Amino acid sequence: MEQIIRELKEQIVEALNLEEISPEEIDAEAPLFGDGLGLDSIDALEIILILEKNYGIRLENTAEAKPHFYSVKSLAEYIVANRQK
């Protein structure tokens, strides 16, 4: 789980061009959207691409997956449960 959290932080920083923050500075339990990391809906699409490309996870129902996008930790748990690669 820690390995996936570390990978996700690195992938999010790279994919979203978050030059002002390092992966180590991201709190795994902090919200990704709103008051936390401050991501928006465009960033959510990039994260969906990360899940598809790197973990083989295709989201059929984005509304159903929304709770899993709360934090890096919740995304990592979702990946562990649904990983195809």
C-alpha positions in Angstrom: 0.0 0.0 0.0 2.8 2.4 0.9 4.4 1.8 -2.5 1.2 2.6 -4.4 0.7 5.8 -2.3 4.3 6.9 -3.2 3.8 6.0 -6.9 0.5 7.9 -7.0 2.0 11.0 -5.4 4.7 11.0 -8.0 2.3 10.4 -10.9 -0.1 13.1 -9.7 2.7 15.7 -9.4 4.1 14.8 -12.9 0.7 14.5 -14.7 -0.7 17.7 -13.3 2.6 19.7 -13.5 2.5 20.6 -9.8 5.9 22.2 -9.9 5.3 24.1 -6.6 4.9 20.9 -4.6 7.0 17.7 -4.2 5.4 14.2 -3.8 6.7 14.1 -0.2 4.7 17.2 0.7 1.4 15.7 -0.3 -0.5 14.4 2.8 -1.9 11.0 1.8 -5.0 11.6 3.8 -5.7 15.2 2.8 -8.5 15.9 0.4 -7.3 16.1 -3.3 -10.0 18.6 -4.2 -11.2 21.9 -2.6 -9.4 22.8 0.6 -6.8 20.1 0.4 -4.5 19.9 -2.7 -6.9 22.2 -4.5 -7.4 20.1 -7.6 -10.3 20.6 -10.0 -12.4 18.6 -12.4 -9.8 18.8 -15.2 -7.3 17.3 -12.7 -9.8 14.5 -12.0 -9.7 13.6 -15.6 -5.9 13.4 -15.5 -6.1 11.1 -12.5 -8.6 8.9 -14.3 -6.0 8.6 -17.1 -3.4 7.6 -14.5 -5.7 4.8 -13.2 -6.4 3.5 -16.7 -2.8 3.7 -18.0 -0.8 2.6 -15.0 -3.2 0.2 -13.2 -5.7 -1.0 -15.8 -8.6 0.5 -14.0 -11.4 1.7 -16.2 -14.1 3.8 -14.5 -17.5 3.0 -15.9 -19.5 5.1 -13.4 -17.6 8.2 -12.3 -20.3 9.2 -9.8 -19.8 5.8 -8.1 -16.0 6.3 -8.0 -16.2 9.8 -6.6 -15.7 8.8 -2.9 -12.4 7.0 -4.0 -11.0 10.3 -5.2 -11.1 11.9 -1.8 -7.4 11.5 -1.0 -4.3 9.7 -2.3 -4.9 7.0 0.4 -8.5 6.4 -0.7 -7.2 6.2 -4.4 -4.5 3.7 -3.3 -7.1 1.6 -1.6 -9.3 1.7 -4.7 -6.3 0.6 -6.8 -5.5 -2.3 -4.5 -9.1 -3.5 -4.7 -9.5 -3.1 -8.5 -6.1 -3.3 -10.1 -5.9 -5.1 -13.4 -2.1 -4.6 -14.1 
